[in-house]
């Protein structure tokens, strides 16, 4: 477990930690790297759209998994 003193303090440090972590997905790392190249307002707008689309995508996928598991 990580001590509180070892935890990244700034947002840049937290992002760098995720980018360096071997178990974080390549998709997440690519999204963070791309976001860092954008103006903060652009990143915020994209985040809102991504949030809506991915929540629906995940909900549909989880719903399909629940339906499929109930059929067996």
Protein Blocks (a to p, Z undefined) as FASTA:
>chain_A
ZZfklpcfblmlmmmmmmmpmkbcfklmmmmmmmmmpcfklmmmmmmmmmmmmmmmmmmm
mmmmmmmmmmZZ
